[in-house]
Amino acid sequence: MAADVAGYSRLMHNDEEATHAKLTALLAGGVEPAIAQHGGRIVKNTGDGFLAEFPSAVEAVRAAMQFQSRINELSCDDAEDRRILFRVGLNIGDIIVEAHDIFGDGVNIAARLESIAEPGGICISQTVFNHARDKVPFDVEEAGEQTLKNIARPVHVYRIIIDPGLRTATPKREIPALALPDKPSVAVLPLTNMSGDPEQEFVSDGIAEDVITALSRYPSLFVIARNSSFTYKGRAVDVRQVGRELGVRYVLEGSVRKAGSRIRVTAQLIEGRPAIMYGPSATTAISQIFSPCRMSSPRR
């Protein structure tokens, strides 16, 4: 277990004595009893945090949840700019034990998980989640594969939700709309595989790539590259959002079905942005591609 105080340097700069006194009280009244109760020990203090070890991942999770809840209770009445909140990272791994320190890749991962945790939150690795999920009641938010500093392989991360009411809501960042180019623009979204056979996923992706390639041959069109449009694969998105984020007027979406030896492709061209006056040659090019849609014969 690695833990530190979020914004500690700022808190110390604002009021050094009060911050030190408050941190000492929180460690004595919330952190240390929870760690001891669950069989852990604090290996060392780091000024604004600590490093602890436990004989059980389950007990480590219980201890972290217990003292995070307690600290939230003790500091909930403090002013926001003076509130002390811990960030916690938990990981399982072999360690090298010395008298006043522990070392190893498992320790380094715990420290990196702590650095990406929210103030008042807990980040755990996949291994900790696997050990604790059937033994400790908690809700988690999956954070996916995370590339952590100086860690060779990505780590699958989960965030434990202590109390949804105590979490600071992160405002959703409004992505500015990209300016439309001076000619018709189109993004081809990944086609949905409707056959129910996961192995046919490559067929639907291949057809979408064929359409992108066919459209890109028209100099009168501005076509979004596959790498950009395929970031929406598997996501339910608003066409207007796609138009804003990719800076296109038209969005092509559709599906692929396989029945026996036949494949049926359904596609629709949707206007995702306000109309702009284009030359007749550009409009004709779009019509030639989509009505009928021309593809290579092996995937027709």
N, C-alpha and C positions, 0 to 999 in steps of 0.2 A: 504494500500500500504506500503510494506516494501522495502527499497532500501539501498544498501551500495556500496562502491567503491571496485572494484575487485583489489586485491593485494595492499591494502592501506598500510599495514605495510612495505612492500618492498619499496613502493614509498616514504614513510616518511623516511625510513632508508637512501635512496639514496640522497634525497634532501628535508629536512624538510620544509624549508621556502618556496621554490618554489611550493611544493605540496600543502601546506596550502593555498597559494595565489591563485593557479590555481583552487582548489576546491571551494574556496569562490566565485571566479568569475563565475564558472560554475553554482553554486547554484543560484546566483543572476541573471545571464543572461539567464539561460535555464530552470532550475527546478522550482524555485519559481513562475515565471510568468505563466508557464503552469498549475501548480496546482491551482493557484488562478483563472485563466481564466475558469477553468472547475469546479469551486465550491468546491474545496477541501481545506483542511488546514493541515499544517504540525503540528503534535501533539508534536513531540520532535525531536531534533537532537541527533545523537548518536556518534558524532565525525567523523566517516567515512561514515555516512549515515543518514537516517531519517525514521520516521514513520508518515504516513499521513492517513487521513480518508476522504471519499467522501460520499455524499448523494446518489450517483448513480454509479453503476458498469460500466455503459456505459461511463460516464464522466471520471472515473478513468482510463479506457483503453485509452481513447482519450488523457488524460493528459500524461500518461506514454509513449505512442507512440510519442507524440509531443516533450517531453523533451529529450527522447532518441535520436531521429533524430537530434535535435538541438545540443546535446552534441557531437554526432558523427561528425557533421559539424565543431564545434569549436575546436575539438581536433584531427582532421584527419591529420594535419601537424606536430603533435608532434612526437618525437621519440617513438618507440614502448615501450621501457622500462620506459618511463616517461608519457605515455598516461593515462589519467583518464577516466575510463569507469564504468558506474553504472550497477549493477545487480538489477532487480526489480521483486518482487513477488506480485501478486494480488489475493485476496480472498474475499468472501462475508461471513459475519457471524455476530451474535449478539455480542455486545461488552459492557464492563463496562467502563464508561467514568469518568475520574477524570480531575482535572484542567490541568495537564501537562502530562497526559499519558492515554493510553487506554489498556484494558486487555481483555482476552478471548481466547477461542480455535480458533476462526476465525483469531485473530491477530497472534497466534502462527503458524498457517498454512501458512499465508502470509510470515512470516519470514523464514520458511523452504523452501517455494517455491523460495524465493530470493536466498537462499544458493545454489540451484541447477541450477539457471539461468546462461546463458553464459554472459561473460563481454559484455556490450552493449545490452543485451537481456532482455526479459520479459517472465516470467513463470506465467501462470494463471491456476486456478482450473477449474474443469468442470462447476461449478455453474456460474463463471464469463463468461466462454465461452458461455454458454446457454443464458445468458442475452445480450451479446454484439454481437454475431455472425451475427444477422440480422440487426443491427443498425450501426455497425462500419465496414468499409471495411478493412479487413486485411487478410493476409495469415498466416496459422498456421502449425506447425509441431507437430504431436501427439507424446507425450512422454510416453503414457500408464499409467498404475497404478504404482504409486511410493510409497514406504514405507518410510515415513518421520520420522525423529528422534523425539521420545516422542509423536507421534501422533498415536492414537489407531488404526485407520483404514486407509488402503491405499487411496491415493488421485489420481484421474485421472487428469493428467497434460497435458497442451498444451503450446508450445513455440510460441510466436508471432514473425513472421519474419518481422523485421523493414525494412531492405534493404539487399537483398541477396548479393549485392556487398560489403557490409561492414562487413559481417560475416567472421570470421577467419576459414579457412578450417581446419578441423580436419583430420590429416592423418589417413588413415585406417590402423589399426594395423594388421600386418601380423601374423597370427597364425601359430606357428611352427608345422611342420608335426610330428605326433607321430610315434615312431618307430614301425615297423610291428612285431608282435609276431612270434615265431618260428614254428607256425603251421597255416594252412589256417584260415583266419579271415573273418567274415561276419557281416554286419549290415543290419537289415531288417527295411526299412523305412515304415512309415504309408501308408497303401494302400489308394488310392484316391477313394472316393465315387462318382461313375459316374451315380447313379440312379436318381439324382436330388431331392431326398427325404432326408432332413437333419436328419430325425429319423433313417435312415439306417446307420448313421455314426458309431454307436456302432457295427454294423455288420462288417464293414471293419476294425475297430480297433481290434475286436475280432479275425478275421482271421489272421491279422498280429501277434497278440500275440500267436496264435496257432503255427504259423510257427516258431517264436522265441523259443517257448517251445520245439518243435520237434527237431530243430537244436541243442539246448543245451544238448540234450541227447547223442550226439556224442562226446566222449572224444577227438577225433582227430580234433575237430573244436574249434576255439575261437569265441564266439558269443557275440556281444554287447548287453547289457541289454536294456530292453524296455525304461526305464527312459531316457537313453541317445539318442537312435535313434528316439524317439517320440518328441524330441525337434525340429525336422525338420518338424513337422506336419503343413500343410498349407503354407509351404514356397517353392518357386521355387529355387532349389539349384543345383549346379553342382556336379555330382557324384564324381569328383576328389576332390572337396572341402570336401565332406563328408568323403572320404577315408583318406584325410590328417588329418582332425580334430578328427576323431574317431580312427585312426590308424588301418584301415582294408584294406584288398586287395579287397574283394568282397562287393558289395552293391546290395541288392534285392529291386526293386521297382515295383509297379504295380497298378492295379485298380480293383474295384469290381462294377459289374452291377447287378441290380435286374430287372427281367422281369417276371411279374406274380408271380408264385410260385418258380421260378428258380433263382439261383444266379450264375453268371459267374465271375470267378476270372482269371485275366490275370497278369502274373508276368514275370519279366526278371531279370536274374542274370548278373550284369555288373562288369567287372574288373576295379576297380578304382585306383589301384596302380601298379607300375612296377612288373613284374612277379618274383616270387621266386620259387626255386625248392623245391617241397614238395614230401613226400612219396606217393606212389600209393594208400594206404589205405585212406588217407585224401581226395584225389580227388574223390575216389569212394563214400565216405560218402556224399559229396555235390551232386553227381549225383543221389544218392538214394533219397535224400530229394526233389529235384526239378524236377525230371523226372521219374515218376509223383510226384507231390507234395502231401504229405500225411497229412490229417487233420482229426479231429474228425468228425464223421458222421453227427451230427446235423448241421454243417456248411458247409458240402460238396457242 
